[in-house]
Amino acid sequence: MMRTSLAFLVFTLLLAMGAIAHLGIGARFIAPRTVVDAFFYFDPRNFDHNVIIRLRLLRLCAAMVTGAALGVAGVLLQSVIRNPLGEPHILGLNAGAALAVVITSALGLSLPFGRPLVAAVGAAALFLLVLTFSSSGRTGLTSMKVTLCGVAMSAFASSVTAAILILDEQTLLAMRTWLAGDLAGLSAGTIGSAAGVAAAGFALALWLSPSLNMLALGDRMAQGLGVSLLKTRLFALLAIALLCGAAVSIAGPIGFIGLVVPQLIRRLVTVDIRAMVPLSALCGALVLLLADVAARTLFTPYELATGVMTALVGAPVFIFLASRMFK
């Protein structure tokens, strides 16, 4: 308990420091003291204060919501399928969400419930296909089959997305940087609607965490303790879809946050899912903030998409974990 409380404090402080650094770093460097003053003593005539509040704050909020959503989605996914390689990008959820958004955009549909829920439906639909194909055969659902089917379905969805974009140049121009996983040029309305969907997914994850703890003991043990396996897994899938839909609707398909963050929390702090869910939200937001800072500063004056940086770090981690798991 003491270790978990200390971890909450450390991650909260690191996230606050990361947020200040994120707001200060850019084409124009702004000192940390000025960043803090912009929040507590905002001066509308101060140029730096306006840059922070009117421009950089939106990108900060986008990074925090996206990172937190992907971190929690990774914890839920790994718990439900009992696979440490479970991650929204690897298992096709991000690709399904992106495909759904691209299809609705290409068709010119303006749905009243917005992009986050469209993305959530796409993520859930493709992941259900992954689980269906993985469950076929005599061996049933195994970690290797889920991973391979997820990679295959993700590649398939990405190919369909690419075909649509090649045939529809207008959609390609509108979504070119978004599909690379980018946090630039977002509106407050987009972030606000996604944050609401992510909050619903996060609340559902907190409610499910005691049941998922018991699910980790095995299906028979969990049933003996009064856990409904079907209800728990269905609600977990709903929470995962909402979180992935919110993240993809903001920044596009950003990968490997949901793989790296749960592994860090599990190895450094705890395996209790009740604590892992909020800790993964904090850690996920922190990791994506740092990735975004690196994407903006490593190749100055050029700027990389944030998804490129997460892939550069996450892909070697995935290879390392897969080599240990399937040896």
C-alpha positions as CSV (number, residue, x, y, z in Angstrom):
1,M,0.0,0.0,0.0
2,M,2.8,2.4,0.9
3,R,4.6,1.6,-2.4
4,T,1.5,2.2,-4.4
5,S,0.8,5.6,-2.6
6,L,4.4,6.6,-3.2
7,A,4.1,5.6,-6.9
8,F,1.0,7.8,-7.2
9,L,2.9,10.8,-5.8
10,V,5.9,10.2,-7.9
11,F,4.0,9.8,-11.2
12,T,1.8,12.9,-10.4
13,L,4.9,15.0,-9.8
14,L,6.6,13.7,-12.9
15,L,3.5,14.4,-14.9
16,A,3.3,18.0,-13.6
17,M,7.0,18.5,-14.4
18,G,6.5,16.9,-17.9
19,A,3.5,19.2,-18.5
20,I,5.5,22.3,-17.7
21,A,8.4,21.2,-19.9
22,H,6.0,20.3,-22.7
23,L,4.4,23.8,-22.6
24,G,7.8,25.5,-22.5
25,I,9.5,23.7,-25.4
26,G,8.7,24.6,-29.0
27,A,9.8,26.9,-31.8
28,R,10.0,29.6,-29.1
29,F,11.4,28.4,-25.7
30,I,9.5,29.7,-22.7
31,A,11.0,29.5,-19.2
32,P,9.2,27.2,-16.6
33,R,8.5,30.2,-14.4
34,T,6.7,32.0,-17.2
35,V,4.7,28.8,-17.9
36,V,3.5,28.7,-14.3
37,D,2.7,32.4,-14.3
38,A,0.5,32.0,-17.4
39,F,-1.9,29.8,-15.3
40,F,-1.9,31.8,-12.1
41,Y,-1.3,35.3,-13.3
42,F,-2.5,35.3,-16.9
43,D,-1.8,38.6,-18.8
44,P,-3.6,38.9,-22.1
45,R,-1.0,41.4,-23.3
46,N,1.9,39.0,-22.7
47,F,2.9,37.2,-25.9
48,D,4.3,34.1,-24.1
49,H,1.2,33.7,-22.0
50,N,-1.0,33.8,-25.1
51,V,1.2,31.2,-26.8
52,I,0.9,28.8,-23.8
53,I,-2.8,29.2,-23.1
54,R,-4.2,29.6,-26.7
55,L,-1.8,27.3,-28.6
56,R,0.2,24.9,-26.6
57,L,-2.3,24.0,-23.9
58,L,-4.5,22.2,-26.5
59,R,-1.7,20.0,-27.6
60,L,-0.8,19.2,-23.9
61,C,-4.4,18.2,-23.2
62,A,-4.5,16.1,-26.3
63,A,-1.3,14.2,-25.4
64,M,-2.5,13.6,-21.8
65,V,-6.0,12.3,-22.8
66,T,-4.5,10.1,-25.5
67,G,-1.7,8.7,-23.4
68,A,-3.9,8.0,-20.4
69,A,-6.6,6.3,-22.6
70,L,-4.0,4.0,-24.3
71,G,-2.3,3.2,-21.0
72,V,-5.6,2.1,-19.4
73,A,-6.7,0.2,-22.5
74,G,-3.4,-1.7,-22.5
75,V,-4.0,-2.8,-18.9
76,L,-7.6,-4.0,-19.6
77,L,-6.6,-5.8,-22.8
78,Q,-3.7,-7.7,-21.2
79,S,-5.9,-8.6,-18.2
80,V,-8.9,-9.9,-20.3
81,I,-6.9,-12.0,-22.8
82,R,-4.1,-12.9,-20.2
83,N,-1.5,-11.9,-22.8
84,P,1.4,-9.6,-21.9
85,L,1.7,-8.7,-25.6
86,G,-1.9,-7.4,-25.6
87,E,-1.8,-3.8,-27.0
88,P,-4.4,-1.9,-29.0
89,H,-2.1,-1.2,-31.9
90,I,-0.8,-4.8,-32.2
91,L,-4.2,-6.5,-31.8
92,G,-5.9,-4.3,-34.4
93,L,-8.1,-2.0,-32.3
94,N,-6.3,1.1,-33.5
95,A,-6.4,0.0,-37.1
96,G,-10.1,-0.8,-36.8
97,A,-10.8,2.6,-35.2
98,A,-8.8,4.4,-37.9
99,L,-10.6,2.5,-40.7
100,A,-14.0,3.4,-39.3
101,V,-13.1,7.1,-39.1
102,V,-11.7,7.1,-42.7
103,I,-14.8,5.3,-44.1
104,T,-17.2,7.8,-42.5
105,S,-15.0,10.7,-43.7
106,A,-14.8,9.4,-47.2
107,L,-18.6,8.9,-47.4
108,G,-19.1,12.4,-46.1
109,L,-21.1,11.3,-43.1
110,S,-21.5,13.7,-40.2
111,L,-22.8,11.6,-37.4
112,P,-24.3,13.2,-34.3
113,F,-22.4,11.2,-31.8
114,G,-19.1,12.2,-33.3
115,R,-15.7,10.7,-34.3
116,P,-14.8,9.1,-30.9
117,L,-17.8,6.7,-30.9
118,V,-17.4,5.9,-34.6
119,A,-13.8,5.0,-33.8
120,A,-14.9,2.9,-30.8
121,V,-17.3,0.9,-32.9
122,G,-14.5,0.2,-35.5
123,A,-12.1,-0.8,-32.7
124,A,-14.6,-3.2,-31.1
125,A,-15.7,-4.7,-34.5
126,L,-12.2,-5.5,-35.6
127,F,-11.2,-6.9,-32.2
128,L,-14.2,-9.2,-32.2
129,L,-13.0,-10.5,-35.5
130,V,-9.6,-11.1,-34.0
131,L,-11.1,-13.1,-31.1
132,T,-13.3,-15.1,-33.4
133,F,-10.5,-16.2,-35.7
134,S,-8.2,-16.8,-32.7
135,S,-10.8,-19.1,-31.1
136,S,-11.1,-21.4,-34.1
137,G,-9.3,-24.7,-34.3
138,R,-8.7,-27.5,-31.8
139,T,-6.3,-25.5,-29.6
140,G,-8.8,-22.7,-29.0
141,L,-7.7,-19.2,-27.9
142,T,-3.9,-19.0,-27.2
143,S,-1.6,-16.1,-26.7
144,M,0.3,-16.8,-29.9
145,K,-2.9,-17.1,-32.0
146,V,-4.3,-13.8,-30.6
147,T,-1.1,-12.0,-31.3
148,L,-0.7,-13.3,-34.9
149,C,-4.4,-12.8,-35.7
150,G,-4.2,-9.3,-34.3
151,V,-1.1,-8.4,-36.4
152,A,-2.8,-9.9,-39.5
153,M,-6.1,-8.1,-39.1
154,S,-4.3,-4.9,-38.3
155,A,-2.4,-5.2,-41.6
156,F,-5.6,-6.0,-43.4
157,A,-7.5,-3.0,-42.0
158,S,-4.5,-0.7,-42.7
159,S,-4.5,-1.9,-46.3
160,V,-8.2,-1.2,-46.7
161,T,-7.6,2.3,-45.2
162,A,-4.7,2.9,-47.7
163,A,-6.9,1.8,-50.6
164,I,-9.6,4.2,-49.6
165,L,-7.1,7.1,-49.3
166,I,-5.6,6.4,-52.7
167,L,-9.0,6.5,-54.3
168,D,-10.1,9.6,-52.4
169,E,-7.5,12.3,-52.6
170,Q,-9.5,14.8,-50.5
171,T,-9.7,12.4,-47.6
172,L,-6.0,11.7,-48.0
173,L,-5.1,15.3,-47.7
174,A,-7.3,15.8,-44.7
175,M,-6.0,12.8,-42.8
176,R,-2.4,12.3,-43.9
177,T,-0.7,13.5,-40.7
178,W,-3.5,12.2,-38.5
179,L,-2.9,8.6,-39.7
180,A,0.8,8.9,-38.7
181,G,-0.2,9.6,-35.1
182,D,0.0,13.4,-34.8
183,L,-1.1,15.8,-32.1
184,A,-0.8,19.1,-34.0
185,G,-3.7,21.4,-35.1
186,L,-6.4,20.0,-32.9
187,S,-9.5,21.9,-31.8
188,A,-11.0,22.2,-28.3
189,G,-14.2,20.5,-29.5
190,T,-12.4,17.4,-30.8
191,I,-10.4,17.0,-27.5
192,G,-13.5,17.7,-25.4
193,S,-15.7,15.1,-27.1
194,A,-12.9,12.5,-26.9
195,A,-12.2,13.3,-23.3
196,G,-15.8,12.6,-22.4
197,V,-15.7,9.2,-24.1
198,A,-12.3,8.4,-22.5
199,A,-13.8,9.4,-19.1
200,A,-16.6,6.9,-19.6
201,G,-14.1,4.2,-20.5
202,F,-12.0,5.0,-17.5
203,A,-14.9,4.9,-15.1
204,L,-15.9,1.5,-16.5
205,A,-12.3,0.3,-16.1
206,L,-12.3,1.3,-12.4
207,W,-15.6,-0.5,-11.8
208,L,-14.3,-3.7,-13.5
209,S,-10.9,-3.8,-11.8
210,P,-11.9,-5.9,-8.8
211,S,-13.5,-8.5,-11.1
212,L,-10.5,-8.5,-13.4
213,N,-8.3,-9.1,-10.3
214,M,-10.3,-12.3,-9.6
215,L,-10.3,-13.2,-13.3
216,A,-6.5,-13.3,-13.1
217,L,-6.9,-16.3,-10.7
218,G,-8.4,-18.4,-13.5
219,D,-12.0,-18.8,-14.9
220,R,-13.1,-21.5,-12.4
221,M,-11.8,-19.6,-9.4
222,A,-13.4,-16.4,-10.6
223,Q,-16.7,-18.1,-11.1
224,G,-16.5,-19.6,-7.7
225,L,-16.0,-16.1,-6.2
226,G,-19.2,-14.9,-8.0
227,V,-17.7,-13.2,-11.1
228,S,-19.7,-13.3,-14.3
229,L,-17.2,-14.1,-16.9
230,L,-19.3,-13.1,-19.9
231,K,-20.4,-9.8,-18.4
232,T,-16.9,-8.9,-17.2
233,R,-15.4,-9.6,-20.6
234,L,-18.1,-7.8,-22.5
235,F,-17.9,-4.7,-20.3
236,A,-14.1,-4.8,-20.5
237,L,-14.3,-4.9,-24.3
238,L,-16.7,-1.9,-24.2
239,A,-14.3,0.1,-22.0
240,I,-11.3,-0.8,-24.2
241,A,-13.3,0.2,-27.3
242,L,-14.2,3.6,-25.7
243,L,-10.7,4.3,-24.7
244,C,-9.2,3.3,-28.0
245,G,-11.9,5.3,-29.9
246,A,-11.1,8.4,-27.9
247,A,-7.4,8.1,-28.4
248,V,-7.6,7.4,-32.1
249,S,-10.1,10.2,-32.7
250,I,-7.6,12.7,-31.3
251,A,-4.3,11.6,-32.5
252,G,-4.8,8.8,-35.0
253,P,-3.3,5.3,-34.5
254,I,-0.5,5.8,-32.0
255,G,1.1,2.5,-31.1
256,F,2.9,0.8,-28.2
257,I,1.9,3.1,-25.3
258,G,-0.6,0.3,-24.2
259,L,2.3,-2.2,-24.3
260,V,5.0,-0.3,-22.5
261,V,3.0,1.4,-19.8
262,P,1.4,-1.7,-18.2
263,Q,4.8,-3.5,-18.2
264,L,6.4,-0.6,-16.4
265,I,3.7,-0.5,-13.7
266,R,3.6,-4.2,-13.3
267,R,7.4,-4.5,-12.9
268,L,8.0,-1.4,-10.8
269,V,4.9,-1.0,-8.6
270,T,2.1,-3.6,-8.4
271,V,0.1,-6.3,-10.3
272,D,-3.2,-5.2,-8.5
273,I,-5.4,-4.0,-11.4
274,R,-7.3,-1.6,-9.0
275,A,-4.1,0.4,-8.6
276,M,-2.8,-0.3,-12.1
277,V,-5.7,1.4,-13.9
278,P,-5.1,4.9,-12.4
279,L,-1.3,4.5,-12.4
280,S,-1.4,3.5,-16.0
281,A,-3.4,6.6,-16.8
282,L,-0.8,8.8,-15.2
283,C,2.2,6.9,-16.7
284,G,0.6,6.8,-20.2
285,A,0.0,10.5,-20.2
286,L,3.6,11.1,-19.0
287,V,5.1,8.7,-21.7
288,L,3.2,10.3,-24.5
289,L,4.2,13.8,-23.3
290,L,7.8,12.8,-23.4
291,A,7.4,11.2,-26.8
292,D,5.8,14.4,-28.1
293,V,8.6,16.6,-26.7
294,A,11.2,14.3,-28.4
295,A,9.2,14.4,-31.7
296,R,9.3,18.2,-31.7
297,T,12.9,18.7,-30.6
298,L,15.2,15.9,-31.9
299,F,15.2,17.1,-35.5
300,T,14.7,20.8,-35.1
301,P,13.5,22.7,-37.2
302,Y,11.7,19.7,-38.5
303,E,8.9,18.0,-36.5
304,L,8.1,14.3,-36.5
305,A,4.7,12.8,-35.9
306,T,4.4,11.6,-32.3
307,G,3.4,8.1,-33.4
308,V,6.8,7.8,-35.1
309,M,8.6,8.3,-31.7
310,T,6.4,5.8,-29.8
311,A,7.0,3.2,-32.5
312,L,10.8,3.7,-32.3
313,V,10.7,3.0,-28.6
314,G,7.8,0.5,-28.5
315,A,8.8,-1.8,-31.4
316,P,12.1,-3.0,-29.7
317,V,10.2,-3.6,-26.5
318,F,7.6,-5.7,-28.3
319,I,10.4,-7.8,-30.0
320,F,12.1,-8.3,-26.6
321,L,8.9,-9.4,-24.9
322,A,7.8,-11.7,-27.8
323,S,11.3,-13.3,-27.9
324,R,11.0,-14.1,-24.1
325,M,7.4,-15.3,-24.4
326,F,7.6,-17.6,-27.4
327,K,11.1,-19.0,-27.0
